[in-house]
Amino acid sequence: MPNPQSTVQIARHPIHPMLIPFPIAFFVATFVCDLAFWGTGNMKWADATLWLLAAGLVMAALAALAGLADFLGDRRIRDLSDSWWHAGGNIVAVVIALVNFYTRYSEGTAAILPTGLVLSLVVVCILTFTGWKGWDMVYRHHVGVAEEP
């Protein structure tokens, strides 16, 4: 039986895996900048976190659209419990990041310590889990992996 395939592709290359490094990098960098702000009190770190969260949310939305199209496009992907954990965990992570962004936007630097820092850490931990589940989908279940000629 052929491998489950990605619905959204460019030249047979799945789009979702091309997009996911961006929100991951932005959300991890948010946590790192939170730690730097905590250690130094330098406002530049606090300013950076708002931009990083905004960029992470935009890129997460794009990655989610591609991932949702893949999820809905092949029943075999929906049949994998790993895909449900991956999608559900990422939804939770994005909602937490959105709350983190909103509180920082409305309350300023007062929202960073300790609440924003903790929310950033939780997002990074969730992304570690959902990344593992995404890895399982590709390497164990061969989702989006081209067939050998």
Disulfide bonds with the S-S distance in Angstrom:
none
